[in-house]
Amino acid sequence: MKQKRRLNIGKNVWDWGSRTYIMGILNITPDSFSDGGKFNNDEAALKQAFVMAGAGADIIDVGGESTRPGSTVVSPEEEIERVIPIIRILSKNLKIPISVDTYRAKTAEAAIKAGACMINDIWGLKYDSEMASVAAKYNVPVCIMHNRTGGTEYNNLIGDILHELSESIELAHKAGIKEENIIIDPGIGFAKTFEQNLEVMRKLDALKALGYPILLGASRKSFIGKVLKLEAYDRLEGTLAITAAGIMKGCDIVRVHDVLENVRVSKVIDCLERKCTDNG
């Protein structure tokens, strides 16, 4: 399957392969692993979103529930209460599109109505049976991440990830999600050990066989901390190394906390890998 070359997202058009796109992380939570509590009010969130947009973010990903190990599960109502006001504000004040980081269809639909243009689902459409229908109904892109309830026992790590992502893609097809609206994510840090995360990074280009743009979300994650023996707030250089490696392995979007630094790295790597000297 040949990867689609363009994505219409809100009022923007992304040309896959022309450059790397930067997704800025905005957690409206008290307990996210590296920035919990920093942006969980409208004023702080709006300020951070403007900082990321000014630094070159192509999209802001707003999440209302931490997905770190041991985090507290929130109700759909609380998640909506956290994210919808800020999505509404951002969509009116920013020129770049807004994504909602949720695995719940009810939250996703409310977010789209508030102005979000993309769904980022850490359960790859498998948690909520209505999620694929919501994405299809509103004709928005959806990022399908690899995740699983079966733990970290794989018969063949990369082969199993490809198979399980293919199951999610089939759910998308059955719901009527357009081919050009599908993005895939290997799920770094989800249902994978330290060694498995490294192996996925080494073989990230294997995901290109599925024929869809690849999003990489590894910013400040624990496998970087284990390599460097550093806490989450001190993992910038490690994240930048993973961003560079990911782009060289074919990822199209990087989801990051530190936008400015990752923009700069992506521009240099894009010049090397994609031979583009004017990448925004």
Secondary structure, 3 states (H helix, E strand, C coil): CCCCCEEEECCEEEEECCECEEEEEEECCCCCCCCCCCCCCHHHHHHHHHHHHHHCCCEEEEECCCCCCCCCCCCHHHHHHHHHHHHHHHHHHCCCCEEEECCCHHHHHHHHHHCCCEEEECCCCCCCCCHHHHHHHHCCCEEEECCCCCCCCCCCHHHHHHHHHHHHHHHHHHHCCCHHHEEEECCCCCCCCHHHHHHHHHCHHHHHHHCCCEEECCCCCHHHHHHHCCCHHHCHHHHHHHHHHHHHCCCCEEEECCHHHHHHHHHHHHHHHCCCCCCC
